[in-house]
Amino acid sequence: MKNATAAMKGAIYAGLLAIFFVPATAAAEAAAKISKEQATKIALERIPGKVTDVTIERKRGKSVYVVEIQTPDGGEKDVFVDIQTGEIVGTD
């Protein structure tokens, strides 16, 4: 019975996350002046490699595209591109 209860709680938490998180991301993307494709191009100019993922997050007080790049030496870098200006606001 404990496993069924834990599974149900997990499903409820996942549903709540989908309700609260996905619309905020979708709204941020709709308000963006820079497209994912533009953000990818900007990020690759700073750090060459292969893009593995692009998401929108809040970093350093701004909504940014987080462009994950697999570098030629096998490492991974994140480039934060402001969704409004296209400015790179940081890397990680």
C-alpha positions in Angstrom: 0.0 0.0 0.0 2.9 2.4 0.7 4.2 2.0 -2.8 0.8 2.8 -4.3 0.5 5.9 -2.1 4.1 7.0 -3.0 3.3 6.5 -6.7 0.1 8.5 -6.5 1.9 11.4 -4.7 4.6 11.3 -7.3 2.0 11.6 -10.1 0.3 14.4 -8.3 3.6 16.3 -7.9 4.5 15.8 -11.5 1.0 17.1 -12.6 1.4 20.2 -10.4 4.9 20.8 -11.8 3.4 20.6 -15.3 0.7 23.0 -14.5 2.9 25.6 -12.9 6.2 25.2 -14.8 5.3 24.6 -18.4 2.9 27.6 -18.9 5.6 29.9 -17.5 8.2 28.6 -19.9 5.7 28.8 -22.8 4.8 32.4 -21.8 8.5 33.4 -21.6 9.1 31.8 -25.0 6.1 33.6 -26.5 7.4 37.0 -25.1 10.9 36.4 -26.4 12.3 38.7 -29.0 15.1 36.3 -29.8 14.2 32.8 -31.2 15.8 29.6 -30.1 17.6 29.4 -33.4 19.0 32.9 -33.0 20.1 32.1 -29.4 21.8 28.9 -30.7 23.7 30.9 -33.3 24.8 33.5 -30.8 26.0 30.9 -28.3 27.9 28.9 -31.0 29.8 32.1 -31.9 31.0 32.3 -28.3 31.7 28.6 -27.8 32.0 26.3 -30.8 30.6 22.8 -30.6 27.4 20.8 -30.9 24.2 22.1 -29.2 22.6 19.4 -27.1 19.7 21.3 -25.6 18.1 24.7 -25.4 15.8 25.7 -22.6 14.5 28.9 -21.0 15.4 29.6 -17.4 15.7 32.5 -15.0 19.4 33.3 -14.5 21.1 36.4 -13.0 17.7 38.2 -12.8 16.8 37.7 -16.5 14.9 35.2 -18.6 17.5 33.5 -20.7 17.9 30.7 -23.2 20.3 28.1 -21.7 22.1 26.7 -24.7 24.0 23.5 -23.7 27.0 22.9 -26.0 29.1 19.8 -26.2 32.6 21.2 -26.9 35.1 19.5 -29.2 37.3 18.4 -26.3 34.4 16.4 -24.8 33.3 19.0 -22.2 30.0 20.7 -21.8 29.3 24.4 -21.5 26.1 26.3 -20.9 25.7 29.8 -22.5 23.0 32.1 -21.2 21.5 34.2 -23.9 19.0 37.0 -22.9 15.7 36.3 -24.6 15.0 40.0 -25.1 18.3 41.3 -26.3 20.3 38.3 -27.5 23.1 39.4 -25.2 25.2 36.7 -23.6 24.8 37.2 -19.9 27.1 34.4 -18.8 28.4 31.0 -19.2 28.8 28.0 -17.0 
